[in-house]
Amino acid sequence: MSTIVDGCFYFVNRMAAWVRSRSSTGLLASGVAAGAAMCLYKVIKGRRRRSSLLNTLGGTSGITPYLGFVPTSAEHLFYALDILADTYGDIYAIKLMGRESVVLTDLESIREVLKARPHSYLRSFNKDEILPISGILTSEGEEWKRNRRLTALAFNEHNSAGMGFKQWPSWLKDWWALNGRHIPSAESQVRQLRKLARQGDGRIVWEPREWLTPCTLDSLCLTTFGMDFYFLNPDGVTIAVGTKEIAESIRHFLKGSTYVLDRVMFPYMTRNRFPWNLNPRIKKFYSSVERLKKFANDVAVQRRREGGELGRADLLDKLLQLEKNDLEGNLVTFIIAGSETTSVTLSWCLYYLSLYPEAQARARAEVDSLGRDPETNDDLEELPFVESCFLEALRIQPPVPLLAHITTVEVSVHGYKLPAGTPILASTRKHMRSNAEGGTFFK
């Protein structure tokens, strides 16, 4: 024992002598190196102590040393995870960007996660606060429950029906009528496409995503704010400067949201601070968020002054009871949640109807039998086959093919114990494309 103690004292004395012989700069560098070495040692020790999910669940460690699988894009990741499920089964582990993650593709396991989500899981992009807004999409736990409770009433059947054209107040109908736009975004889309007709044969060649996105934004802004920002403007209407600025902010916000969410694995690159805010996309994204929040608050203040006298039937009117931050955040959230998802689904549905002319003919006949443009929920219920076409497009090509979460406590999924901090990737697209759900063909 005395030999060990003497050895320790000798080591300490030698270290003290070495420190005294070093310059302050060298000492600082040595301290940094020692600290880094200690952190690396703790990481390695922690990894050794933690049982490997790859050994427990089976899966792949990828081909890149230490990092494992490194996707080149979000779509690359989605397809790779689906293909690997064919080899490793409904639940497996993968080393993704240096971290072991669990992939789920079966319905029961995905339900387990979603059912326990407010308590035991949080969304991956919320862990690092990727989106700088408050609201139902970016909140977790009790805060998420509160936001869901506050916003649920705005989307019940009665209020949703109240946003249909026949339920609009007379002043809004008259305003649209004066502008020749009874079904504003739909008729704008038709007129816009007619302008694309080729000389000679009159054929219209168009790219759905290019034109359906502004159409969707027009519908979304009308139902959210009761205002038209003319994302589609086939008639060349003169647009006020303020309206143009808000429309441009919405565009920057949507592009920026896609950009930062694609970089969820590198959250530091999405921050509004030097040097990342030198990136024009990051800079425009954060400035657009502030501009839209201010706009939402200004409109809400004006609505409260009206005291409900005009009987508006938009989403903002249903949410005026919310506090300032909740109202701003949720209104901005609805823009990101309802625009790209809708235009993508519309595009895929048109694509599949083009591939299957028999289905297209049946859908056309059903719409023609209605005898008018659908204006209410009752009208939509008269179009069951058209609805089934959209649902089938959603099944095969869901706009959100992967739900990414992180465990906040130890959980049990599919009978396996998973520690806190485990990334969970639920591939809903893989499940919905399974043979049990109809396969990969449009049926």
C-alpha positions as CSV (number, residue, x, y, z in Angstrom):
1,M,0.0,0.0,0.0
2,S,2.8,2.4,0.9
3,T,4.4,1.7,-2.5
4,I,1.2,2.9,-4.2
5,V,0.9,6.0,-2.1
6,D,4.6,6.9,-2.7
7,G,4.0,6.4,-6.4
8,C,1.0,8.7,-6.4
9,F,3.0,11.4,-4.6
10,Y,5.9,11.0,-7.0
11,F,3.5,11.4,-10.0
12,V,1.9,14.6,-8.5
13,N,5.3,16.1,-7.8
14,R,6.5,15.4,-11.4
15,M,3.3,17.0,-12.8
16,A,3.8,20.1,-10.6
17,A,7.3,20.4,-11.8
18,W,6.2,20.1,-15.5
19,V,3.5,22.7,-15.0
20,R,6.0,25.2,-13.5
21,S,8.3,24.7,-16.5
22,R,5.6,25.5,-19.1
23,S,4.6,29.0,-20.4
24,S,1.1,30.2,-19.9
25,T,0.2,29.6,-23.6
26,G,1.5,26.1,-23.5
27,L,-0.3,25.5,-20.2
28,L,-3.6,26.7,-21.7
29,A,-3.1,24.5,-24.8
30,S,-2.2,21.5,-22.6
31,G,-5.3,22.1,-20.4
32,V,-7.6,22.3,-23.4
33,A,-6.1,19.0,-24.8
34,A,-6.4,17.4,-21.4
35,G,-10.1,18.5,-21.1
36,A,-10.8,17.2,-24.6
37,A,-9.2,13.9,-23.8
38,M,-11.2,13.6,-20.6
39,C,-14.5,14.3,-22.5
40,L,-13.5,11.7,-25.1
41,Y,-12.8,9.2,-22.4
42,K,-16.2,9.7,-20.7
43,V,-18.0,9.3,-24.1
44,I,-16.2,6.1,-24.9
45,K,-16.7,4.8,-21.3
46,G,-20.4,5.7,-21.5
47,R,-20.8,3.9,-24.9
48,R,-19.1,0.8,-23.5
49,R,-21.3,0.8,-20.5
50,R,-24.5,1.2,-22.6
51,S,-25.6,-2.0,-24.4
52,S,-25.6,-1.7,-28.1
53,L,-29.1,-1.4,-29.7
54,L,-27.6,-3.0,-32.8
55,N,-26.8,-6.2,-30.8
56,T,-30.2,-6.2,-29.2
57,L,-32.5,-5.4,-32.1
58,G,-30.3,-6.3,-35.1
59,G,-29.6,-3.8,-37.9
60,T,-26.7,-2.1,-39.6
61,S,-23.9,0.1,-38.5
62,G,-23.5,1.6,-42.0
63,I,-20.4,1.8,-44.1
64,T,-18.8,5.0,-42.7
65,P,-16.5,4.4,-39.8
66,Y,-17.9,5.8,-36.5
67,L,-20.6,7.9,-38.3
68,G,-22.4,4.9,-39.8
69,F,-25.0,5.8,-42.3
70,V,-24.8,9.3,-43.7
71,P,-27.8,10.3,-45.9
72,T,-27.3,12.7,-48.7
73,S,-30.9,14.1,-48.4
74,A,-34.1,13.5,-46.5
75,E,-35.5,11.5,-49.3
76,H,-32.4,9.3,-49.4
77,L,-32.9,8.6,-45.7
78,F,-36.6,7.7,-46.1
79,Y,-36.0,5.3,-48.9
80,A,-32.9,3.7,-47.2
81,L,-34.8,3.0,-44.0
82,D,-37.7,1.4,-46.0
83,I,-35.3,-0.8,-47.9
84,L,-33.5,-1.8,-44.8
85,A,-36.8,-2.8,-43.2
86,D,-37.1,-5.5,-45.8
87,T,-33.9,-7.1,-44.5
88,Y,-34.1,-6.5,-40.8
89,G,-37.8,-6.5,-40.1
90,D,-40.4,-4.2,-38.5
91,I,-38.1,-3.0,-35.8
92,Y,-34.3,-2.6,-36.1
93,A,-31.4,-0.3,-35.2
94,I,-29.2,1.7,-37.4
95,K,-26.1,3.8,-36.7
96,L,-27.1,7.2,-38.1
97,M,-24.6,10.1,-38.1
98,G,-22.7,8.4,-35.3
99,R,-25.7,7.7,-33.1
100,E,-27.7,4.5,-32.8
101,S,-31.4,5.0,-33.7
102,V,-34.4,2.6,-33.7
103,V,-36.6,2.3,-36.8
104,L,-40.2,1.2,-36.5
105,T,-42.4,0.2,-39.5
106,D,-45.2,-1.9,-37.9
107,L,-48.5,-0.3,-36.9
108,E,-48.6,-1.5,-33.2
109,S,-45.1,-0.2,-32.4
110,I,-45.9,3.2,-34.1
111,R,-49.1,3.4,-32.1
112,E,-47.2,2.7,-28.9
113,V,-44.9,5.7,-29.5
114,L,-47.7,8.1,-30.6
115,K,-49.9,7.1,-27.6
116,A,-47.1,7.8,-25.1
117,R,-45.7,10.8,-27.0
118,P,-46.7,13.7,-24.7
119,H,-45.2,11.9,-21.7
120,S,-42.3,9.8,-22.8
121,Y,-41.2,11.2,-26.2
122,L,-40.6,14.5,-27.9
123,R,-40.3,15.4,-31.5
124,S,-36.7,15.4,-32.7
125,F,-36.8,19.0,-34.1
126,N,-38.2,20.3,-30.8
127,K,-35.2,18.9,-28.8
128,D,-33.0,21.6,-30.3
129,E,-35.7,24.2,-30.9
130,I,-35.3,24.2,-34.7
131,L,-38.4,26.2,-35.4
132,P,-38.4,29.6,-33.5
133,I,-42.1,29.7,-32.9
134,S,-44.5,28.7,-30.2
135,G,-47.6,26.6,-30.8
136,I,-49.0,23.1,-31.1
137,L,-46.3,21.9,-33.4
138,T,-43.3,23.1,-31.4
139,S,-44.5,22.5,-27.8
140,E,-44.2,19.3,-25.8
141,G,-45.6,17.8,-22.6
142,E,-48.1,19.9,-20.7
143,E,-47.5,22.9,-22.9
144,W,-48.5,20.7,-26.0
145,K,-51.7,19.6,-24.2
146,R,-52.6,23.2,-23.4
147,N,-52.1,24.3,-27.0
148,R,-54.0,21.3,-28.3
149,R,-56.9,22.0,-26.0
150,L,-57.0,25.7,-27.0
151,T,-56.9,25.1,-30.7
152,A,-59.1,22.0,-31.0
153,L,-62.3,24.0,-30.9
154,A,-61.3,25.9,-34.0
155,F,-61.2,22.7,-36.0
156,N,-64.3,21.0,-34.8
157,E,-67.0,20.0,-37.4
158,H,-69.2,23.1,-36.8
159,N,-66.3,25.6,-37.2
160,S,-64.8,23.8,-40.2
161,A,-68.1,23.8,-42.0
162,G,-68.4,27.5,-41.1
163,M,-65.4,28.2,-43.3
164,G,-67.2,26.9,-46.4
165,F,-68.3,29.4,-49.1
166,K,-72.0,29.1,-48.3
167,Q,-71.4,29.9,-44.7
168,W,-69.3,33.0,-45.4
169,P,-70.9,36.3,-44.3
170,S,-72.6,38.3,-47.0
171,W,-70.0,41.0,-47.0
172,L,-67.3,38.5,-47.9
173,K,-69.4,36.8,-50.6
174,D,-70.1,40.2,-52.1
175,W,-66.5,41.2,-52.0
176,W,-65.5,38.0,-53.8
177,A,-68.3,38.4,-56.3
178,L,-67.2,42.0,-57.2
179,N,-63.8,40.5,-58.0
180,G,-65.4,37.6,-60.0
181,R,-64.0,35.0,-57.7
182,H,-66.8,33.0,-56.1
183,I,-64.5,30.0,-55.5
184,P,-61.4,32.2,-55.3
185,S,-58.3,29.9,-55.4
186,A,-59.9,27.2,-57.5
187,E,-61.1,29.6,-60.2
188,S,-57.8,31.4,-60.1
189,Q,-56.0,28.1,-60.7
190,V,-58.3,27.4,-63.7
191,R,-57.7,30.8,-65.2
192,Q,-54.0,30.5,-64.6
193,L,-53.8,27.2,-66.4
194,R,-55.8,28.5,-69.4
195,K,-53.1,31.1,-69.8
196,L,-50.6,28.3,-70.3
197,A,-52.4,26.9,-73.3
198,R,-50.1,26.4,-76.2
199,Q,-50.7,28.1,-79.5
200,G,-52.0,25.8,-82.2
201,D,-53.3,22.7,-80.3
202,G,-54.4,24.5,-77.1
203,R,-52.7,21.8,-74.9
204,I,-51.7,22.9,-71.4
205,V,-48.4,21.6,-70.2
206,W,-47.8,22.4,-66.6
207,E,-45.8,21.3,-63.5
208,P,-48.3,20.7,-60.7
209,R,-46.1,21.6,-57.7
210,E,-45.2,24.9,-59.4
211,W,-48.8,26.0,-59.6
212,L,-50.6,24.1,-56.9
213,T,-48.4,25.5,-54.1
214,P,-49.5,29.2,-54.7
215,C,-53.1,27.9,-55.1
216,T,-52.9,26.2,-51.8
217,L,-51.4,29.3,-50.1
218,D,-54.3,31.4,-51.4
219,S,-56.8,29.0,-49.9
220,L,-54.9,28.7,-46.7
221,C,-54.6,32.5,-46.2
222,L,-58.2,33.0,-47.0
223,T,-59.3,30.4,-44.4
224,T,-56.7,31.6,-41.8
225,F,-56.9,35.4,-42.1
226,G,-59.9,36.0,-44.4
227,M,-57.4,37.8,-46.8
228,D,-56.1,37.2,-50.3
229,F,-52.4,37.7,-50.9
230,Y,-52.6,36.8,-54.6
231,F,-50.0,34.1,-54.8
232,L,-51.9,33.3,-58.0
233,N,-52.8,36.4,-59.9
234,P,-53.9,35.4,-63.4
235,D,-55.9,38.6,-63.9
236,G,-53.0,41.0,-63.0
237,V,-54.7,42.6,-60.1
238,T,-52.7,45.5,-58.6
239,I,-51.4,44.4,-55.2
240,A,-50.7,46.8,-52.3
241,V,-47.1,47.0,-51.1
242,G,-48.0,45.7,-47.7
243,T,-49.7,42.7,-49.1
244,K,-46.7,42.0,-51.3
245,E,-44.4,42.1,-48.3
246,I,-46.5,39.7,-46.3
247,A,-46.7,37.3,-49.3
248,E,-42.9,37.5,-49.7
249,S,-42.5,36.8,-46.0
250,I,-44.7,33.7,-46.2
251,R,-42.6,32.4,-49.1
252,H,-39.3,33.0,-47.2
253,F,-40.8,31.3,-44.2
254,L,-41.8,28.2,-46.0
255,K,-38.5,27.9,-47.9
256,G,-36.6,28.5,-44.7
257,S,-38.6,26.0,-42.7
258,T,-37.8,23.3,-45.2
259,Y,-34.2,24.3,-45.1
260,V,-33.8,24.2,-41.3
261,L,-35.8,21.0,-40.9
262,D,-33.6,19.2,-43.4
263,R,-30.7,20.1,-41.1
264,V,-32.2,18.7,-37.9
265,M,-29.1,16.6,-37.4
266,F,-27.0,19.7,-37.4
267,P,-29.0,22.1,-35.3
268,Y,-26.2,24.6,-34.7
269,M,-26.3,25.4,-38.4
270,T,-29.8,26.7,-38.2
271,R,-29.2,29.3,-35.4
272,N,-29.7,33.0,-35.9
273,R,-26.2,33.9,-34.8
274,F,-22.8,34.3,-36.4
275,P,-21.6,32.7,-38.6
276,W,-24.7,30.8,-39.5
277,N,-26.8,33.9,-40.0
278,L,-24.5,34.9,-42.8
279,N,-26.5,32.3,-44.8
280,P,-29.1,34.3,-46.7
281,R,-31.7,31.5,-46.2
282,I,-31.2,31.6,-42.4
283,K,-31.3,35.3,-42.4
284,K,-34.5,35.5,-44.5
285,F,-36.1,32.7,-42.4
286,Y,-35.7,34.4,-39.1
287,S,-36.7,37.9,-40.4
288,S,-39.9,36.3,-42.0
289,V,-40.8,34.7,-38.7
290,E,-40.7,38.0,-36.9
291,R,-42.6,39.7,-39.8
292,L,-45.4,37.1,-39.8
293,K,-45.7,37.1,-36.0
294,K,-46.1,40.9,-36.0
295,F,-48.7,40.7,-38.9
296,A,-50.7,38.1,-37.0
297,N,-50.7,40.2,-33.9
298,D,-51.7,43.4,-35.7
299,V,-54.6,41.6,-37.4
300,A,-55.7,40.1,-34.1
301,V,-55.7,43.5,-32.4
302,Q,-57.9,44.9,-35.2
303,R,-60.3,42.0,-35.0
304,R,-60.7,42.5,-31.2
305,R,-61.5,46.1,-31.8
306,E,-64.3,45.1,-34.2
307,G,-65.8,43.0,-31.4
308,G,-67.2,40.4,-33.8
309,E,-69.5,42.9,-35.5
310,L,-68.6,41.7,-39.0
311,G,-69.2,38.0,-38.2
312,R,-66.0,36.7,-39.9
313,A,-65.7,33.0,-40.5
314,D,-61.9,32.4,-40.6
315,L,-59.5,30.6,-38.4
316,L,-58.1,33.7,-36.8
317,D,-61.6,34.6,-35.5
318,K,-61.8,31.3,-33.8
319,L,-58.5,31.8,-32.0
320,L,-58.8,35.3,-30.7
321,Q,-59.1,34.0,-27.1
322,L,-55.5,32.9,-27.2
323,E,-52.7,34.8,-25.6
324,K,-50.4,36.9,-27.8
325,N,-47.5,34.3,-28.2
326,D,-49.9,31.4,-28.5
327,L,-52.0,33.1,-31.2
328,E,-48.9,34.3,-33.2
329,G,-47.2,30.9,-33.0
330,N,-50.2,28.8,-33.9
331,L,-51.2,31.0,-36.9
332,V,-47.7,30.7,-38.3
333,T,-47.7,27.0,-37.5
334,F,-50.9,26.4,-39.5
335,I,-49.2,28.0,-42.6
336,I,-46.3,25.6,-42.5
337,A,-48.5,22.6,-41.6
338,G,-51.1,23.2,-44.2
339,S,-49.3,24.5,-47.3
340,E,-46.7,22.0,-48.5
341,T,-48.6,19.0,-47.3
342,T,-51.7,19.9,-49.2
343,S,-49.9,20.8,-52.5
344,V,-47.8,17.6,-52.4
345,T,-50.9,15.5,-51.9
346,L,-52.8,17.2,-54.7
347,S,-49.8,16.7,-57.0
348,W,-49.5,13.0,-56.3
349,C,-53.3,12.5,-56.7
350,L,-53.2,14.2,-60.2
351,Y,-50.1,12.1,-61.0
352,Y,-51.9,8.8,-60.2
353,L,-55.1,9.9,-62.0
354,S,-52.9,10.5,-65.1
355,L,-51.4,7.0,-64.7
356,Y,-54.9,5.4,-64.3
357,P,-57.3,6.9,-66.9
358,E,-60.1,4.6,-65.7
359,A,-60.0,6.1,-62.3
360,Q,-59.8,9.6,-63.7
361,A,-62.9,9.0,-65.9
362,R,-64.8,7.7,-62.8
363,A,-63.8,10.7,-60.7
364,R,-64.8,13.1,-63.5
365,A,-68.2,11.4,-63.8
366,E,-68.8,11.7,-60.1
367,V,-68.0,15.4,-60.1
368,D,-70.1,16.0,-63.2
369,S,-73.0,14.3,-61.5
370,L,-73.0,16.8,-58.7
371,G,-73.9,19.4,-61.3
372,R,-72.1,22.3,-59.6
373,D,-68.8,23.2,-57.9
374,P,-68.7,21.7,-54.4
375,E,-69.2,24.5,-51.8
376,T,-70.1,22.7,-48.6
377,N,-69.2,19.6,-46.6
378,D,-72.5,18.1,-47.7
379,D,-71.3,18.5,-51.4
380,L,-68.1,16.8,-50.6
381,E,-69.9,13.8,-49.1
382,E,-71.5,13.3,-52.5
383,L,-68.0,12.6,-53.9
384,P,-66.9,9.4,-52.1
385,F,-64.7,8.1,-55.0
386,V,-62.9,11.5,-55.4
387,E,-62.2,11.3,-51.6
388,S,-60.9,7.8,-51.9
389,C,-58.5,8.9,-54.7
390,F,-57.0,11.5,-52.3
391,L,-56.8,9.0,-49.5
392,E,-55.0,6.5,-51.7
393,A,-52.5,9.1,-52.8
394,L,-51.9,9.9,-49.1
395,R,-51.4,6.2,-48.4
396,I,-48.8,5.7,-51.0
397,Q,-47.1,9.1,-50.9
398,P,-47.7,10.6,-47.5
399,P,-46.3,14.2,-47.3
400,V,-44.7,13.3,-43.9
401,P,-43.2,9.8,-44.5
402,L,-41.2,9.6,-41.2
403,L,-42.0,10.7,-37.7
404,A,-38.9,11.3,-35.7
405,H,-38.9,11.3,-31.9
406,I,-36.5,11.0,-28.9
407,T,-37.2,9.1,-25.7
408,T,-37.2,11.3,-22.6
409,V,-37.3,8.3,-20.2
410,E,-36.7,4.6,-20.4
411,V,-39.5,3.1,-22.5
412,S,-40.6,-0.3,-23.8
413,V,-41.4,-0.6,-27.5
414,H,-42.3,-3.9,-29.1
415,G,-41.1,-5.6,-25.9
416,Y,-37.6,-4.0,-26.0
417,K,-36.3,-1.7,-23.3
418,L,-34.9,1.5,-24.8
419,P,-33.0,4.0,-22.7
420,A,-33.7,7.7,-22.4
421,G,-32.2,9.7,-25.3
422,T,-32.9,7.0,-27.9
423,P,-33.9,8.4,-31.4
424,I,-37.0,6.7,-32.7
425,L,-37.8,6.8,-36.4
426,A,-41.4,5.7,-37.2
427,S,-41.7,5.0,-41.0
428,T,-45.4,5.5,-41.5
429,R,-44.9,5.3,-45.3
430,K,-43.3,1.8,-45.1
431,H,-46.3,0.5,-43.1
432,M,-48.9,2.1,-45.3
433,R,-47.2,0.6,-48.4
434,S,-47.2,-2.9,-46.9
435,N,-49.2,-5.7,-48.5
436,A,-51.6,-5.7,-45.6
437,E,-52.5,-2.1,-46.4
438,G,-52.7,-2.4,-50.2
439,G,-49.1,-2.5,-51.4
440,T,-47.3,0.1,-53.5
441,F,-49.9,0.4,-56.3
442,F,-52.7,2.9,-56.6
443,K,-55.9,0.9,-56.1
